[in-house]
Amino acid sequence: MFKKENLLELWEQADLGKTTLLNCISTIDRVTAGKIIVKGQDITKLKGNHLNRFRREELGFIFQDFNLLDTLTAYENIALALSIQKVSVKEIEKRVQAIAQALNITDVLDKYPYQMSGGQKQRVFITMILAQDSEIILLDEPTTYLDLAHQLDILCLLKDLATKRNKTIVYVIHDLNHAARFADNLVLVKDGEVVEEGTVDELFTQKTLKECFGLDVTLGCDTFTKKLMITGVKDA
């Protein structure tokens, strides 16, 4: 389902299984049945050092909630995670500055968490995960508390990582217009089950949205991206 060099977005109407799905992919939760195949291996069978290596080297997970160490600056929080991976000081500086610039947080790198706004702390945490350069990045609604401009900064960066740096990105989102604009593929989840999966062009239709979620919508062309977007929703 999840392809390399791909930004895939999971969409559902309510909190009915998408976080559990991400937790299983990240091995935070253990599945009770079935398999999860990543790069040809069933990760549900990984244990001990093999499991630790997968989590450390292959996977990055950006949660809805974010935690930074209060006694470290933003830069030190980011660098600490990289130093654990034995990344060189020079490479740490390069990665941090590149992503911090893209997310407009270079001016807070020397600040402590208590000196930053909630949105700044969230972007610092996202920088920390993206700087680890994992092949697979999972995101559970990380832009929920950000203003529109910063949401777009992050989504544009994720799209760039998928297309130019060969990353596989799985993103949970409720905003269908964001999904249509940035995703390569969509997975629609309802009542804890996958009901549809495919490309944006295949799934972003009036028929699919009506059948899956009971939404009567009108679709139009985005002036800038030339992609379909929801321009109206009929009251229930």
Secondary structure by P-SEA (a helix, b strand, c coil): ccccccbbbbbccccccaaaaaaaaaccccccbbbbbccccccccccaaaaaaaaccccccccccccccccccaaaaaaaaaaaacccaaaaaaaaaaaaaaaccccccccccccccaaaaaaaaaaaaaaccccbbbbccccccccaaaaaaaaaaaaaaacccbbbbbbbbccaaaaaacccbbbbbccccccccccccccccaaaaaacccccbbbbbccccccccccccccc
